Amino acid sequence: MATESDDPGARQDRLNANLARVEELSKRLASALAQRRPADPALAGPSSDVYMKAAAAYLAEMMQNPAKVLEHQIGYWGKTLKHYVEAQQVLAKGEFKAPPDPGPKDRRFQNPLWDSHPFFNFLKQQYLLNAEAISTAVGDMETLPAEDRRRVEYFTRQIVDMFAPTNFLGTNPDALEKAVATDGESLVQGLENLVRDIEANQGDLLVTLADKEAFHVGQNIATTPGSVVYRNRMLELIQYAPTTEKVHKTPLLIFPPWINKFYIMDLKPQNSLIKWIVDQGFTLFVVSWVNPDPSYAGVGMDDYIRDGYLRAMAEVRRITGEKQINAVGYCIAGTTLGLTLAHLQKAGDRSVNCATFFTTLTDFSDPGEVGVFLADDFVDGIERQTAQDGILSSFFMSRTFSFLRSNDLIYTPAIKSYMMGEAPPAFDLLFWNGDATNLPAKMAVEYLRGLCQQDGFARGQFPVFGEPVSLSDIRLPVCAVACETDHIAHWKGSFNGVKQMGSKDKTFILSESGHIAGIINPPSKGKYGHYTSSAPVAGAPEDWLAGAGKTPGSWWPRWGEWLADRSGPMVKARQPGDGAEVLAPAPGTYVVAGPETPAA
């Protein structure tokens, strides 16, 4: 029995209606693109020097080692010709199918048509052959210096990934099948999603990764009970309510990165590091940083240390009545915690008992994959843009970090949203990822120039309040947690920084997974394991790992024991408000305030 959806007339009407919607959306798209804000061109990609160096290296390779270049070319053309002949032979037999496909599996090509349909299979195999040939040619450029090689390889991979056939409507079977099945509705909805994202970013494109209406900070994420007990222009200090009758005497203060918001550690009760710490019997304080607007343009690293770190430490001591605290720094906040500790050591201040560093780089001699964005072409552009804006916009940072995992954070979400017309998923981690913050202009340039480019901390040259500090100035007990596949703060760089610290008591833990999943890894999940060793934190990181033992599951309990041993005896649990006025319930006001609402 025919249904209304099968009726040709009804389908034609739907198609015509969709075409009318496309016309309306096209007008909105043109209007949105016209709102695009001017930006320094250096922020859109590397300078032409990268491509000139690649071209010069390839020409040099041709001149110095023509046999190897010819071997590459002959191998590529041989594979391409064999692929073409095999496809023709199958079609010549009158069979509408693809030749055998022995190539490696690639999760971008999961639709069965990539393997069975002659057209799509030919496209896929030829793309993979092209990608292999380009990668081999770039990898064999022996005349390129190591730093230039990393940049050329990285941006070449970006170009190759961008041209994958999955990224284009006419060569994406998933998108085409859905467009036919929905009479074009999926394409219209995809265009709607595209226009929405461009409108939301004032003419620029940044893919929405998560449903922005699915989560509300303080309602269904960041819900661990606590109170804001101090506030200044830089931060709100949150004290969390105890869940045990007794707590360790020494309080714990966590400094999260101000590139993102602190609630990555408190997404939901099942994976909340904050709740877990409280449940282990620690008095926990967490800093929630302000999201700066252009009025913060002159705020630098010294301001973060003075009005952020030192102020928060003093308030925790005042509220609890303790002379010493323990501190944690995550990512850039760990780097700045190290600077603060080095300063305190030189000042003779022993108010911090021990410190923990989560995915922290303090030695930037090898910054890892993120180093491709730390060359002068990008940093010069950032300096010009921040001088104009007063801030380094969260838009530029989000886009840059997304390109470190472009297939996962750009192309796959874009395909689902713009070609398939799907709504963004209700995923708390991706929601947090999209809730980014700005950086003050002065601080951003000081960090990029003085710490990342000049490696000032490891070289003992970066000044805190005018006096240079070094890693050897950090002498209290330290624990560092790095993540094996971290693309932002690679673990070997983290290890190299810790080994230069002056501490006699050092613990290094290497967690499986990346920058976020490796840290937010609750024991209840039984997911990623971790590596530890009784050997000193010294020598090459590869040698340390070779001698390390692997423990299944989360590193949290191991760190909890380390922290408990350095947190004193148990005392009666402290309640928020016992030593300070309660200003607001957790998670506070700064975490939900936009940069257009400057803090008082």
C-alpha positions as CSV (number, residue, x, y, z in Angstrom):
1,M,0.0,0.0,0.0
2,A,1.5,3.4,-1.0
3,T,2.0,6.0,1.7
4,E,2.0,9.7,1.4
5,S,5.8,9.7,1.6
6,D,5.9,7.5,-1.6
7,D,3.6,9.7,-3.6
8,P,5.7,11.5,-6.3
9,G,3.6,14.6,-6.0
10,A,4.1,14.9,-2.3
11,R,7.8,14.3,-2.7
12,Q,8.0,17.0,-5.4
13,D,6.2,19.4,-3.1
14,R,8.7,18.7,-0.3
15,L,11.6,19.2,-2.7
16,N,10.2,22.5,-3.9
17,A,9.7,23.6,-0.3
18,N,13.3,22.7,0.5
19,L,14.6,24.6,-2.5
20,A,12.7,27.7,-1.3
21,R,14.3,27.3,2.2
22,V,17.7,27.1,0.5
23,E,17.1,30.4,-1.2
24,E,16.2,32.0,2.1
25,L,19.1,30.5,3.9
26,S,21.5,31.6,1.2
27,K,20.4,35.2,1.8
28,R,21.1,34.7,5.5
29,L,24.5,33.1,4.7
30,A,25.5,36.1,2.6
31,S,24.5,38.5,5.3
32,A,26.4,36.5,8.0
33,L,29.5,36.3,5.9
34,A,29.4,40.1,5.4
35,Q,29.7,40.5,9.2
36,R,33.1,38.8,9.2
37,R,35.5,40.7,11.5
38,P,38.9,41.7,10.2
39,A,41.7,39.5,11.5
40,D,45.4,39.4,11.0
41,P,46.1,37.1,8.0
42,A,48.9,35.4,9.9
43,L,46.3,33.8,12.2
44,A,44.8,32.0,9.2
45,G,47.8,29.9,8.4
46,P,51.6,29.7,8.3
47,S,53.6,32.1,6.3
48,S,54.7,31.4,2.7
49,D,58.2,30.6,4.1
50,V,56.9,27.1,5.1
51,Y,55.9,26.3,1.5
52,M,59.0,27.9,0.0
53,K,61.3,25.9,2.3
54,A,59.4,22.7,1.3
55,A,59.7,23.5,-2.4
56,A,63.4,24.3,-2.1
57,A,64.0,21.1,-0.1
58,Y,62.3,19.0,-2.7
59,L,64.3,20.7,-5.5
60,A,67.5,20.1,-3.6
61,E,66.4,16.4,-3.2
62,M,65.9,16.1,-6.9
63,M,69.3,17.6,-7.6
64,Q,71.2,15.7,-5.0
65,N,69.4,12.3,-5.0
66,P,67.5,12.0,-8.3
67,A,67.4,8.2,-8.0
68,K,65.4,8.3,-4.8
69,V,63.0,10.9,-6.2
70,L,62.5,8.8,-9.4
71,E,61.9,5.7,-7.3
72,H,59.2,7.6,-5.4
73,Q,57.6,8.8,-8.6
74,I,57.8,5.4,-10.4
75,G,56.4,3.7,-7.3
76,Y,53.5,6.1,-7.1
77,W,52.6,5.9,-10.8
78,G,53.0,2.2,-10.8
79,K,50.5,1.8,-8.0
80,T,48.1,4.3,-9.6
81,L,48.2,2.5,-13.0
82,K,47.7,-0.9,-11.4
83,H,44.7,0.5,-9.4
84,Y,43.2,2.0,-12.6
85,V,43.7,-1.3,-14.6
86,E,42.2,-3.4,-11.9
87,A,39.1,-1.2,-11.8
88,Q,38.8,-1.3,-15.6
89,Q,39.1,-5.1,-15.7
90,V,36.2,-5.5,-13.3
91,L,34.0,-3.2,-15.3
92,A,35.0,-4.9,-18.6
93,K,33.5,-8.1,-17.2
94,G,30.2,-6.3,-16.9
95,E,30.3,-6.5,-13.2
96,F,29.2,-3.4,-11.2
97,K,31.6,-3.8,-8.4
98,A,35.0,-2.7,-7.1
99,P,38.2,-4.7,-7.4
100,P,39.7,-6.2,-4.3
101,D,40.6,-3.6,-1.7
102,P,43.6,-4.7,0.4
103,G,44.4,-1.2,1.6
104,P,44.5,-0.2,5.3
105,K,41.2,0.6,7.0
106,D,40.5,4.2,7.7
107,R,37.5,5.2,9.9
108,R,36.6,8.0,7.6
109,F,35.6,5.4,5.0
110,Q,33.1,3.3,7.0
111,N,30.2,3.4,4.5
112,P,30.1,0.0,2.7
113,L,30.0,1.8,-0.6
114,W,33.6,2.9,-0.2
115,D,34.5,-0.8,-0.6
116,S,31.8,-2.1,-2.9
117,H,30.9,0.7,-5.3
118,P,33.4,1.2,-8.2
119,F,33.2,5.0,-8.2
120,F,33.6,5.5,-4.5
121,N,36.1,2.7,-4.1
122,F,38.3,4.2,-6.9
123,L,38.1,7.7,-5.2
124,K,39.1,6.3,-1.8
125,Q,42.0,4.1,-3.1
126,Q,43.4,6.9,-5.2
127,Y,43.1,9.4,-2.4
128,L,45.0,7.0,-0.1
129,L,47.7,6.5,-2.7
130,N,48.0,10.2,-3.2
131,A,48.3,10.7,0.6
132,E,50.9,8.1,0.9
133,A,53.0,9.5,-1.9
134,I,52.9,13.1,-0.5
135,S,53.7,11.9,3.0
136,T,56.7,9.9,1.7
137,A,58.0,12.7,-0.4
138,V,57.8,15.2,2.5
139,G,59.3,12.6,5.0
140,D,62.3,12.0,2.8
141,M,63.4,15.7,2.5
142,E,66.7,15.3,4.2
143,T,67.9,18.8,3.7
144,L,65.2,20.3,5.9
145,P,66.2,21.3,9.5
146,A,64.2,19.4,12.2
147,E,62.0,22.3,13.2
148,D,61.1,23.1,9.6
149,R,60.5,19.4,8.9
150,R,58.0,19.2,11.7
151,R,56.1,22.2,10.4
152,V,56.1,21.1,6.8
153,E,55.0,17.6,7.7
154,Y,52.2,18.9,10.0
155,F,50.8,21.4,7.5
156,T,51.1,18.9,4.6
157,R,49.0,16.5,6.7
158,Q,46.5,19.2,7.2
159,I,46.2,19.9,3.5
160,V,45.9,16.1,2.7
161,D,43.2,15.7,5.4
162,M,41.3,18.7,4.1
163,F,41.1,17.2,0.6
164,A,39.7,13.8,1.7
165,P,36.7,12.8,-0.5
166,T,34.6,12.5,2.6
167,N,34.8,16.3,3.0
168,F,32.9,17.0,-0.2
169,L,29.2,16.5,-0.8
170,G,29.5,15.1,-4.3
171,T,31.9,12.4,-3.1
172,N,30.4,11.5,0.3
173,P,28.0,8.5,0.0
174,D,26.6,9.0,3.5
175,A,25.5,12.6,2.7
176,L,24.2,11.7,-0.8
177,E,22.2,8.7,0.5
178,K,20.6,10.8,3.3
179,A,19.8,13.7,0.9
180,V,17.9,11.3,-1.4
181,A,16.2,9.6,1.5
182,T,15.0,12.9,2.9
183,D,14.1,14.7,-0.4
184,G,16.9,17.2,0.3
185,E,15.7,17.9,3.9
186,S,19.1,16.9,5.3
187,L,20.9,19.4,3.0
188,V,18.6,22.2,4.0
189,Q,19.1,21.4,7.7
190,G,22.8,21.2,7.1
191,L,22.8,24.7,5.5
192,E,20.7,25.9,8.5
193,N,23.5,24.5,10.8
194,L,26.2,26.2,8.7
195,V,24.4,29.6,8.7
196,R,23.8,29.3,12.5
197,D,27.5,28.7,13.2
198,I,28.7,31.5,11.0
199,E,26.2,33.9,12.5
200,A,27.3,32.8,16.0
201,N,30.9,33.6,15.2
202,Q,30.4,37.0,13.5
203,G,31.1,35.8,10.0
204,D,33.8,33.2,10.8
205,L,33.2,29.5,10.9
206,L,33.7,27.4,14.0
207,V,31.8,24.1,14.1
208,T,29.4,23.7,17.0
209,L,30.5,20.4,18.6
210,A,27.8,20.0,21.3
211,D,24.2,20.9,21.9
212,K,24.4,24.2,23.8
213,E,21.0,23.8,25.3
214,A,21.6,20.4,26.7
215,F,23.8,21.6,29.6
216,H,23.6,24.4,32.1
217,V,26.5,25.1,34.4
218,G,25.4,24.7,38.0
219,Q,22.3,22.7,37.0
220,N,23.3,19.5,35.3
221,I,27.1,20.0,35.2
222,A,29.4,21.5,37.8
223,T,27.0,20.6,40.6
224,T,29.4,19.5,43.4
225,P,28.2,21.5,46.5
226,G,30.4,24.4,47.6
227,S,30.5,28.2,48.0
228,V,32.4,31.1,46.7
229,V,34.4,32.4,49.7
230,Y,36.5,35.1,48.0
231,R,36.4,37.2,44.9
232,N,38.7,39.8,43.3
233,R,39.2,41.1,39.7
234,M,41.0,38.0,38.7
235,L,39.2,35.1,40.3
236,E,36.6,33.6,42.5
237,L,37.7,31.1,45.1
238,I,35.4,28.2,45.7
239,Q,35.5,26.1,48.8
240,Y,33.7,22.7,48.5
241,A,31.5,21.2,51.1
242,P,33.0,18.2,52.9
243,T,31.4,14.7,52.5
244,T,33.4,13.2,55.4
245,E,33.3,13.9,59.1
246,K,37.0,14.4,59.2
247,V,39.5,15.8,56.7
248,H,43.2,16.1,56.3
249,K,44.7,19.0,58.1
250,T,46.4,20.6,55.1
251,P,44.0,22.1,52.6
252,L,44.3,21.6,48.9
253,L,44.1,24.4,46.3
254,I,43.6,23.7,42.6
255,F,44.6,26.2,39.9
256,P,42.8,25.3,36.6
257,P,44.0,26.7,33.3
258,W,42.4,30.0,32.4
259,I,42.4,29.0,28.7
260,N,39.2,27.0,29.5
261,K,36.9,26.9,32.5
262,F,37.5,24.9,35.7
263,Y,34.4,22.7,35.5
264,I,36.2,20.2,33.2
265,M,37.0,18.7,36.7
266,D,33.4,18.7,37.6
267,L,31.3,17.7,34.6
268,K,29.0,15.2,36.4
269,P,29.3,13.3,39.6
270,Q,30.4,10.0,38.0
271,N,33.5,11.6,36.5
272,S,34.1,14.6,38.8
273,L,37.6,14.9,40.0
274,I,36.5,17.6,42.4
275,K,33.9,15.4,44.0
276,W,36.3,12.5,44.2
277,I,38.9,14.6,46.0
278,V,36.3,15.8,48.5
279,D,35.1,12.3,49.1
280,Q,38.7,11.3,49.9
281,G,38.7,13.6,52.9
282,F,40.4,16.7,51.7
283,T,39.4,20.3,52.3
284,L,39.3,21.5,48.7
285,F,39.5,25.0,47.2
286,V,39.3,25.6,43.4
287,V,40.0,28.8,41.5
288,S,37.5,30.0,38.9
289,W,39.2,32.5,36.7
290,V,37.5,35.6,35.2
291,N,36.9,35.6,31.4
292,P,38.8,38.8,30.5
293,D,37.4,41.5,28.2
294,P,39.6,44.2,26.5
295,S,39.8,46.2,29.8
296,Y,42.2,43.4,30.9
297,A,44.6,44.2,28.1
298,G,47.5,45.2,30.4
299,V,47.2,42.2,32.7
300,G,50.3,40.1,32.6
301,M,51.8,37.0,34.1
302,D,52.9,38.9,37.2
303,D,49.2,39.9,37.8
304,Y,48.1,36.3,37.5
305,I,50.8,35.4,40.1
306,R,50.2,38.3,42.5
307,D,46.4,38.7,42.3
308,G,45.7,35.1,41.4
309,Y,48.1,32.6,42.9
310,L,49.5,34.4,45.9
311,R,46.1,35.9,46.8
312,A,44.3,32.6,46.6
313,M,47.0,30.9,48.6
314,A,46.8,33.6,51.3
315,E,43.0,33.3,51.4
316,V,43.1,29.6,51.8
317,R,45.5,29.9,54.7
318,R,43.4,32.6,56.3
319,I,40.1,30.7,56.0
320,T,41.5,27.4,57.3
321,G,44.0,28.9,59.8
322,E,46.7,26.7,58.4
323,K,50.3,27.9,57.8
324,Q,50.8,25.6,54.8
325,I,48.7,24.4,51.9
326,N,49.1,21.9,49.0
327,A,48.7,23.1,45.5
328,V,47.7,21.7,42.1
329,G,48.2,23.3,38.7
330,Y,46.7,22.1,35.4
331,C,48.3,22.9,32.0
332,I,49.2,26.6,31.7
333,A,48.2,26.9,35.4
334,G,50.8,24.3,36.2
335,T,53.4,26.3,34.4
336,T,52.5,29.4,36.3
337,L,52.3,27.4,39.6
338,G,55.9,26.5,38.9
339,L,56.9,30.1,38.4
340,T,55.1,31.0,41.7
341,L,56.8,28.2,43.7
342,A,60.2,29.2,42.3
343,H,59.5,32.8,43.4
344,L,58.3,31.7,46.9
345,Q,61.5,29.6,47.3
346,K,63.7,32.6,46.5
347,A,61.6,34.8,48.9
348,G,62.1,32.3,51.7
349,D,58.3,31.5,51.8
350,R,57.5,27.9,52.8
351,S,53.7,28.3,52.8
352,V,53.2,25.6,50.1
353,N,54.0,22.1,51.4
354,C,53.8,20.1,48.1
355,A,52.7,20.6,44.5
356,T,51.1,18.5,41.8
357,F,51.3,19.3,38.1
358,F,48.7,18.0,35.6
359,T,49.8,17.9,32.0
360,T,52.2,20.8,32.5
361,L,55.1,22.0,30.3
362,T,57.8,24.0,32.1
363,D,60.6,23.1,29.6
364,F,59.6,24.2,26.1
365,S,62.8,23.2,24.3
366,D,60.6,20.6,22.6
367,P,57.0,21.7,22.8
368,G,55.7,18.8,20.8
369,E,53.0,19.0,18.1
370,V,51.7,22.4,19.3
371,G,55.1,23.8,18.5
372,V,54.1,24.2,14.8
373,F,52.0,27.2,16.0
374,L,54.7,28.8,18.1
375,A,56.9,30.1,15.3
376,D,57.2,33.8,14.6
377,D,54.7,33.8,11.7
378,F,51.9,32.9,14.1
379,V,53.1,34.7,17.2
380,D,53.8,37.9,15.3
381,G,50.2,37.8,14.1
382,I,48.9,37.1,17.6
383,E,50.9,40.1,18.9
384,R,49.5,42.4,16.3
385,Q,45.9,41.1,16.8
386,T,46.0,41.4,20.6
387,A,47.5,44.9,20.4
388,Q,44.4,45.8,18.4
389,D,41.8,43.8,20.4
390,G,43.2,43.9,23.9
391,I,42.6,40.2,24.2
392,L,43.5,37.0,22.4
393,S,40.0,35.9,21.5
394,S,38.8,32.4,22.4
395,F,37.8,32.0,18.8
396,F,41.4,31.9,17.6
397,M,42.5,29.6,20.4
398,S,39.6,27.2,19.8
399,R,40.3,27.0,16.1
400,T,44.0,26.4,16.6
401,F,43.5,23.6,19.2
402,S,40.9,22.0,16.9
403,F,43.5,21.8,14.1
404,L,45.7,19.7,16.3
405,R,43.0,17.0,15.9
406,S,41.3,18.3,12.7
407,N,39.6,15.0,11.6
408,D,38.0,14.6,15.1
409,L,37.2,18.3,15.9
410,I,36.7,19.9,12.5
411,Y,35.9,17.6,9.5
412,T,33.9,14.8,11.1
413,P,31.7,17.2,13.1
414,A,31.3,19.4,10.0
415,I,30.3,16.5,7.8
416,K,27.6,15.4,10.3
417,S,26.3,18.9,10.9
418,Y,26.5,20.5,7.4
419,M,26.2,17.6,5.0
420,M,24.1,15.2,7.0
421,G,22.0,17.9,8.8
422,E,22.4,16.3,12.2
423,A,22.0,18.2,15.4
424,P,25.2,18.5,17.6
425,P,25.3,15.7,20.2
426,A,24.5,16.3,23.9
427,F,28.1,15.6,25.1
428,D,29.3,17.3,28.2
429,L,33.0,17.2,27.4
430,L,32.4,18.8,24.0
431,F,30.1,21.4,25.6
432,W,32.9,22.4,27.9
433,N,35.4,22.4,25.0
434,G,33.2,25.0,23.3
435,D,32.9,27.2,26.4
436,A,36.3,28.8,25.9
437,T,37.7,32.0,27.4
438,N,39.9,34.9,26.2
439,L,43.4,35.7,27.3
440,P,44.6,39.2,28.2
441,A,46.8,40.7,25.5
442,K,49.9,41.3,27.6
443,M,49.7,37.9,29.3
444,A,49.3,36.0,26.0
445,V,52.4,37.6,24.5
446,E,54.5,37.2,27.6
447,Y,53.6,33.5,27.7
448,L,54.2,32.9,24.0
449,R,57.4,34.9,23.8
450,G,59.0,34.4,27.2
451,L,58.0,30.8,28.0
452,C,57.2,29.0,24.8
453,Q,59.6,30.6,22.3
454,Q,62.5,31.6,24.5
455,D,62.1,28.7,27.0
456,G,62.7,31.3,29.7
457,F,61.8,29.1,32.8
458,A,64.0,26.2,31.9
459,R,66.9,28.6,31.1
460,G,66.5,30.5,34.3
461,Q,65.6,33.8,32.5
462,F,61.9,34.3,32.9
463,P,61.2,37.1,35.4
464,V,58.7,37.1,38.2
465,F,58.3,40.6,39.7
466,G,61.5,41.5,37.9
467,E,63.7,38.7,39.2
468,P,64.5,35.7,37.0
469,V,63.5,32.3,38.3
470,S,64.4,28.8,37.3
471,L,63.2,25.2,37.5
472,S,65.9,24.4,40.0
473,D,64.3,26.9,42.4
474,I,61.4,24.5,42.9
475,R,62.5,22.4,45.9
476,L,59.3,21.1,47.6
477,P,57.9,17.6,47.0
478,V,56.3,17.4,43.6
479,C,54.1,14.9,41.7
480,A,53.6,15.3,37.9
481,V,50.9,13.6,35.9
482,A,51.4,13.6,32.1
483,C,49.4,11.9,29.4
484,E,50.8,9.5,26.8
485,T,49.0,10.9,23.7
486,D,48.7,14.5,24.9
487,H,48.7,16.8,21.8
488,I,48.9,20.0,23.8
489,A,51.5,19.3,26.5
490,H,53.4,16.2,25.4
491,W,54.6,13.9,28.1
492,K,58.3,13.9,27.2
493,G,58.4,17.7,27.6
494,S,56.6,17.4,30.9
495,F,59.1,14.8,32.1
496,N,62.1,17.0,31.0
497,G,60.8,19.9,33.0
498,V,60.2,17.9,36.2
499,K,63.7,16.3,36.1
500,Q,65.2,19.8,36.2
501,M,63.3,20.9,39.3
502,G,65.4,21.1,42.4
503,S,63.1,18.8,44.5
504,K,64.5,15.8,46.1
505,D,61.1,14.2,46.3
506,K,59.7,13.7,42.8
507,T,57.0,11.4,41.5
508,F,56.1,11.1,37.8
509,I,52.9,9.4,36.6
510,L,52.2,8.8,32.9
511,S,48.5,8.2,32.2
512,E,47.3,6.6,29.0
513,S,45.1,8.8,26.7
514,G,45.3,12.5,26.0
515,H,45.2,16.0,27.6
516,I,41.7,15.7,29.0
517,A,40.7,12.0,29.0
518,G,44.0,11.0,30.6
519,I,43.3,13.4,33.6
520,I,39.5,13.0,33.9
521,N,39.7,9.3,34.3
522,P,37.7,8.1,37.3
523,P,38.5,4.8,38.9
524,S,34.9,3.7,38.4
525,K,35.4,3.5,34.6
526,G,38.3,1.1,34.8
527,K,39.4,2.6,31.5
528,Y,42.9,4.0,31.0
529,G,45.9,2.7,32.8
530,H,49.1,4.5,34.0
531,Y,52.8,4.0,34.3
532,T,55.0,4.6,37.3
533,S,58.6,3.8,38.2
534,S,60.7,3.7,41.4
535,A,63.6,5.0,39.3
536,P,64.6,8.7,39.7
537,V,63.0,11.2,37.4
538,A,66.2,11.6,35.4
539,G,67.7,10.8,32.0
540,A,65.8,10.4,28.8
541,P,62.0,10.0,29.2
542,E,62.1,7.0,26.8
543,D,64.4,5.2,29.2
544,W,62.2,6.0,32.2
545,L,59.2,4.6,30.4
546,A,61.1,1.5,29.3
547,G,61.7,0.7,33.0
548,A,58.3,1.7,34.3
549,G,55.5,-0.6,35.2
550,K,51.9,-0.3,34.0
551,T,49.0,-0.4,36.4
552,P,45.5,-0.9,35.0
553,G,42.9,1.8,35.7
554,S,43.0,5.3,37.0
555,W,46.0,7.1,38.5
556,W,43.6,8.9,40.9
557,P,44.0,6.5,43.9
558,R,47.8,6.4,43.6
559,W,47.9,10.2,43.6
560,G,45.4,10.3,46.5
561,E,47.7,8.2,48.6
562,W,50.7,10.4,47.7
563,L,48.7,13.5,48.6
564,A,47.4,12.0,51.9
565,D,50.9,11.2,53.0
566,R,51.7,14.9,52.7
567,S,48.5,16.4,54.1
568,G,48.8,15.9,57.8
569,P,46.5,14.2,60.4
570,M,42.7,14.1,60.2
571,V,40.8,17.0,61.8
572,K,37.1,17.9,62.0
573,A,35.7,18.8,58.6
574,R,35.6,22.4,57.7
575,Q,32.4,23.9,56.3
576,P,32.3,26.7,53.7
577,G,31.6,29.9,55.5
578,D,33.4,28.9,58.8
579,G,36.2,31.3,58.1
580,A,34.9,33.6,55.4
581,E,31.7,35.1,54.1
582,V,29.8,33.1,51.5
583,L,29.5,35.2,48.4
584,A,27.6,32.8,46.1
585,P,27.0,29.1,45.8
586,A,29.3,27.0,43.6
587,P,30.1,27.1,40.8
588,G,30.1,30.9,41.2
589,T,29.4,33.8,38.9
590,Y,32.6,34.1,36.9
591,V,32.2,30.7,35.3
592,V,28.9,31.8,33.7
593,A,29.7,35.4,33.0
594,G,30.7,36.4,29.5
595,P,33.7,38.7,28.8
596,E,31.2,41.4,27.9
597,T,30.3,41.5,31.6
598,P,33.6,42.7,33.2
599,A,34.2,41.6,36.8
600,A,33.9,44.2,39.5
